[in-house]
């Protein structure tokens, strides 16, 4: 407990120091005055899902689709929901086989919640994936997607894209059917050394005085589909 308080105090002091030094630079005021930091994205999503569950109180369990949940590894987030997962290459017999860029096997307005975590950077046609997510989400339903803004190259199976908060939001807002509830960045593991995470990339790119990739930003978007 004391350690957590000490870390928070250290963070606040460093933030104040930054605000009164580098933060005063014209470039800082011009290019990054409104960066929205959302904190721990998983914990935020958990709270959002708990509140959403309250909206469905008295009804049958709302239907939730976890896109890219090949092992159903995020079922713990969806307690109280009728949890379903879909992946191109599932690793659990209960996972739906499907491509979120084109999944005609799922009917319109099927799910109360559609979510994905660290998937959209691997999607070849994210604009199509966003359209499909909106299509299969019920009117009034909740959309949750977390992907990457800054991260080392990790082809699992292919690594295509990086997103700003505004870029990720636009994939969904461009449909004209979504209202943004939250967007921003999760910097919880910003300085984590990602060196050696994948055996085939252990020495790529070359190591420098920082040791490994040390600029890890995740991007979060939460929205609600407009009522018809």
KALIN-V638203 format. One line per field, one symbol per residue. psi: psi as a letter, one per 30 degrees, with the letter a starting at -180 (. if undefined). burial: b if it has 16 or more other C-alpha atoms within 10 Angstrom, else e. A space follows every 50 residues. Layout:
# KALIN-V638203
psi->???
burial->???
This chain:
# KALIN-V638203
psi->eeeeeeeeeeeeeeeeeeegceffkeeeeefhfgkjkfbjeeeeeeeeee eeeefgkfllkkkkkjkgifghfgfffhkfljkkkkleilgkfgkkkljf fjiffklkhekfkklljhefffkeifeeeeeeeeefkkkflkkkkkakek llkijifkjellkleeeeeeeefffggkkkeklakjgehegkjgkgekef gegklkkaffeakhijklkkkklkkkk.
burial->eeeeeeeeeeeeeeeeeeeeeebeeeeeeeeeeeeeebeebeeebeeebb ebbeeeeeeeebbbbbbbbbbbebbebbeebebbbbbebbeeeebbbbbb beeeeeeeebbbbbbbbebbbbbeebbebbbbbbbbbbbbbbbbbbbbbb bbeeeeeebebbbbbeebbbbbbeeebbbeeebbbbbeeeeeebbeeeee eeeeeeeeeeebbbbbbbbbbbbbbeee
